[in-house]
Amino acid sequence: MDKQNVLTGLPDAEAFRILAESPISMVLTDPHLEDNPIVYVNRAFERVTGYNASSAVGRNCRFLQGEDTDPEDVRRIKQAIEQQTETTVDIVNYRADGTQFLNRLLLTPIYDQDGQLRHFLGIQKRLTEHEAQNSVNVSQHAIRELKHRVKNHLAMIVSMIRLQSRAVPAADTVKSLARRVESLQLLYEELSDPSAGRRTGNVSLGAYISRLANTTAHLDGRAGIRVNVDVGDATCSSEIAAKIGLVVSEIITNAFQHAFEGRDEGLLNIHLDAPAEDRVVISVEDDGVGLPEGTEYPNMGSVGGRVVAALLGDLDAELDVTSGDKGTTIRLSIPIRTYDS
């Protein structure tokens, strides 16, 4: 390009041709038309999304959203459009073939010479896996999701406290509350463990159950009762882990309270196996006195029994109980899943 062309700049037609061929995906929308539809996409948009121009023009950009698109990201985009402000959002979008990608969207209003809004320009970049892992949005989403789970778990604990407070003395209520809160505290320590190397929200169930069993034995156990913990490796969502942890805590505590009556010594074995990726088998075995004849487990006449029954129902767990004069074995087969499933 000679000096004269540099001084005068590119003709509009030439500049438009270069932008049309740019490797950076670009979209123009018209806020003066109903539903702010797309009025132009360049070829890079077609390559990134898999939608050709004829499929995209005339539609609102929301057609790129899907099941895993965060409503908070959508809200931020909507707010920027309403307030005619610029924003950058890393948002989950979907290609024409249904595959998901993380899209870094820069949205900015375009004004005419009189300062009147003409269009919105969207510049899109498909983030690589490394870029996606370091996205600010990913951290914000994880924190928001974790807060939501904390709220749900605490609500579950509050319901248990209310149930128990109507049936037992205050001292026992406080003790049960402390143990159940301890269970969730251990869960969130597992969630925040940086060495886990897993997506936030999933838990190493084996590590969690091992710590939970040892902590429960420390809080509720007796000096002469030995506890062996043998756990395999399994990963599940924190929602499932919270319920499993509460069930296991109730079972172990019940064993300490009733399985070794009249005895100074005993043995308690806790096992966790993962025969499949989507199922775990947990067993709690004692060599105690066994369940009284005619007793069913869980005992629906006690608060702890009703708590266990409710949680097992929520987990869709299979329960098998065998008991005799050589002790009791409670075996749980529980379907699991992760947040990536």
Secondary structure, DSSP 4 states (H G I P E B T S, - for coil): --HHHHHH---HHHHHHHHHT-SSEEEEE-TTSTT--EEEE-HHHHHHHS--HHHHTTS-GGGG--TT--HHHHHHHHHHHHHT--EEEEEEEE-TTS-EEEEEEEEEEEE-TTS-EEEEEEEEEEPPHHHHHT-HHHHHHHHHHHHHHHHHHHHHHHHHHHHHHTTS-HHHHHHHHHHHHHHHHHHHHHHT-GGG-S-TTEEEHHHHHHHHHHHHHHHH--TTEEEEEEE---EEEHHHHHHHHHHHHHHHHHHHHHTTTT-S-EEEEEEEEEEETTEEEEEEEE-SS-PPTT--SS-TTSHHHHHHHHHHHHHT-EEEEEEETTEEEEEEEEE---TT-
